[in-house]
Amino acid sequence: MLNNYEEKIAGAQEVFDQISRSLSGELQNKELHEVEEVLFQSLLKLGLSFLNEYIEKKGTGKNLKADLPYHKLENWKYISIFGDMEIPNAYFWEKGSKGESPIKKELNLPKQHFSYLLQKWTQMFCVDISHEKSRKNIKEILGIDIWSGQTESINSSASDSVDSFYQNREIEKQEEPILAVQVDGKGIIMRENCKKPVSGQRQKKGEKNGKKKMSTVTAVYGIERNIRDVDDIIRQETENNTRSLTVVDSKAGIIPQNKVVRATLQGKDRAFEKMAIEVNLRDPENNKERIALMDGEKALANKTKEHLTGFTIILDLFHVMERLWALSYFFHKEGSTDALKWVRKYLRMFLTGKVGYAIGGIRQSAKKNGIRQSKIDAMEKHLKYFEIRKQYMKYDEYLKKGYPIGSGVIEGTCRSLVNDRMELSGMHWSKNGAENMLELRSIKINGLWNKYWDYHISRQKNEIYDESKVA
């Protein structure tokens, strides 16, 4: 008579023989892609047979060392990438004590019934597309039907280790002389703020489906010097597109290195605390030249001074350009060659360290041209913006030192990290759900997916099977 282990081997052999027979028989009448699909489904069955064989060989753990008397045999439902299975495990317990199951620890069974590999693959979809679409993809590929609520639960638990991972991961020594950070804000529609319209009732003018909560988006990276002069920054792209003015902040080979991007809904202080940890990992001895590119928001500049040591704050040129163009239209027709010339003139003054002279010149020009007071008041909003931030607009010095002066990195991060997932059609987030998604999505975008999951699985084992806790 065969024992259970021998039966499992025989079962796996039978599945294999069926696959082999079908290749010489019925599959000969199918096209290659059809054979490929049949084989994949058959291999999933074979994988389940082998996995059951492995579990049978491991045993129940009854013979493993335990500090408590044997109590009973339990079955643990395990959902693998090959399908569902039952894992018998010996449970040790006595009254007044916490029970334990040694084989669970040895196998490192997850707290949830989904295998870590299935969790990992499921979340690879979820961080890019909706939970519902992710569920359908997993079902189509593996034949496993996971509820959307379950993928959300996995997302929550899978993000538990992100902060710890970023703080404790091994990081390559930064070779680039400049350590740069960028910060911006991006709104996310919150579920609790969504107002459902009454059936058949149209929304009032200006009324929106949901309100946004601002996330703080950060980027930390190393970069080589890129020494430029004013003419490297300003150029007219084509004769036909006279409004086009390109801000050049890079050249071949000089791009951000080892970039780490993150986003959080926990507030600016928390975002800066996380960024400070990343900075200290990269430059623990404070040997690098540190620069912080900001959009001009006072709170961001203040938080930089509070949390980040030795950083030169730079007002990024993209925001300067937006305001210069707005100012040009008080003097010249939008899209005109004269407007372009006007912007080029004052941008050149900014880039050569003459910010104060430029502001005074614009004010004098407004009076000289007889611009009415209401427009002057509107212009003053832009001019005062520059005045208050002159200390962050020393572009002549920045260019000589080869510092970046444009915030292209953070603009791209807001799109790739936040917009591309959080603003999918119909998305409304809870605060915790959005935070979990942002954390896990950052791991994938930063190219740390496999390293993170190795760390997360190891950390989960320590937490679940700590001797002070119930197995």
Secondary structure as UniProt FT lines:
FT   HELIX           4..24
FT   HELIX           26..29
FT   HELIX           32..58
FT   TURN            62..63
FT   STRAND          70..80
FT   TURN            81..82
FT   STRAND          83..92
FT   TURN            95..96
FT   HELIX           102..107
FT   HELIX           116..126
FT   TURN            127..128
FT   HELIX           131..142
FT   HELIX           148..158
FT   TURN            159..161
FT   HELIX           162..168
FT   STRAND          178..190
FT   HELIX           191..193
FT   TURN            199..200
FT   TURN            205..206
FT   STRAND          212..223
FT   HELIX           230..233
FT   TURN            242..243
FT   TURN            252..253
FT   STRAND          257..264
FT   HELIX           268..282
FT   TURN            284..285
FT   STRAND          289..294
FT   HELIX           298..307
FT   TURN            309..310
FT   STRAND          311..315
FT   HELIX           317..328
FT   TURN            329..331
FT   TURN            334..335
FT   HELIX           337..351
FT   TURN            352..353
FT   HELIX           355..368
FT   TURN            369..370
FT   HELIX           373..388
FT   HELIX           390..392
FT   HELIX           395..401
FT   HELIX           408..413
FT   HELIX           414..419
FT   HELIX           420..422
FT   TURN            425..426
FT   HELIX           431..445
FT   TURN            446..447
FT   HELIX           449..464
FT   TURN            467..468
//
